[in-house]
Amino acid sequence: MSEVLVCAEPETRDEAEAFVVSKLGVRPQMHSLRAFKRPHEKAKLLLVYLTEPRASSTLRSCLRKVAGNQKLQVLVYTHSHPADDHQAAELGKLIGRYRPEKTYLCFDPEEVEEFLQVKIGLSEKERNRGFLETLAGLRQQLDLTQVDVANAFDVTPRTVQNWEKHGSGSVRRMRDLRELYELASKYIGTHQIARWMDSPNDAFQKRTPREMIREGKARDLILEFLRMQTGEPL
């Protein structure tokens, strides 16, 4: 069970989960902000992911349910800055009323990343495992550049940069990259992937795996690896 909990509205659940994975490299346990119950005793952090920087009855209810849990770090985050000082003051007042200790308010995603790394202290093994859940992690393990991924997904490099920063992107394409990495690790070895990426492949008219990926044909590479499982040559 994850030590990181996330509370978000149903419509931003996927966005909030991807955000935490991109910043911490760990898959969190997701909860509805409207139906949140008391967290399990092993939880280290509760991230409350808000769509707007304002005090609300759902946030009030969430803070009340963890008010007595002093082992739990709570981070209230929204990527939208308050429209004025009054809005920020209202949020601070609500936190101060229901959970003034070990509760933090943040509007900057970079500050969130620093907070998560410093406060949670997860093991290196846990972080490495979670790293492969991110687009940036898979891209680096496959020795791909952001331009490679942009061409593969038919988007701009800036879009890939934004995906990696905010933890978003295509779930289906992420699935393909993850499957490709797992198969390449098994049949080639993690230390040989970079070399394999730029080696001409007879099965694809001497094109390299990198060229295939840039053409959006990662699935073709996956199928070639699957052929190996039946004894056919790669």
ABEGO torsion letter per residue (X at the ends): XBABBBBBBAAAAAAAAAAAAAAAGBBBBBBBAAABBBBBAABABBBBBBABBBBBAAAAAAAAAAAABAABBBBBBBABBBABAAAAAAAAAAAAAABABGBBBBABAAAAAAAAAAAAGBBAAAAAAAAAABAAAAAAAAGBBAAAAAAAAGBBAAAAAAAAAAGBEBAAAAAAAAAAAAAAAAAAEAAAAAAAAABBBAAAGGBBAAAAAAAGAAAAAAAAAAAAAAGBBX
